Amino acid sequence: MSTPGSVTVSKPISLVNSWSNNHNDYEGPLAVFFAQYTDFEYNPNGSATDEFYRLCDLYDWGKDDQQKQVAKQGFQDALTMQFNNNYGTDVDDLTKWQALCAKLGMDPVPENLNACREVRKIPNQACYKTKDILGHPKHARQSC
């Protein structure tokens, strides 16, 4: 185990080159990101953000710690890639919007693009953080 504040990274990993759309969440960008930290045991069934905070706790990173800032940027990149893989980048793809609405527990799932986009206007946005929709459906419901 590393000393508090130090990081043992097996080797820097390029998220773009290490993962393709054929992999699942257990091998996706988030798993690749966390695999860099050899002392950390990633739980892909948990909230991605909670896992990142667990990583920070393990290495005893403070708010302004440079290593935390570097890790945070890598985490944000991996989170974006995971989201884009799950839901795509085409803002006009009704099927992807419906998948997102279903993951958020909307019932019934809207049948048109404008209705799907209304999810952005839900008052309690804290219930629908990205960290919760990347995991299993139960995470989105339990967070509200």
Secondary structure, DSSP 8 states (H G I E B T S, - for coil): ---TT---BSS---HHHH--TTS-TTTSHHHHHHHTBTT----TTS-HHHHHHHHHHHTT--TT-HHHHHHHHHHHHHHHHHHHHHH-S-TT-HHHHHHHHHHTT-SS--SSHHHHHGGGG-S-GGGG-HHHHSS-HHHHHHT-
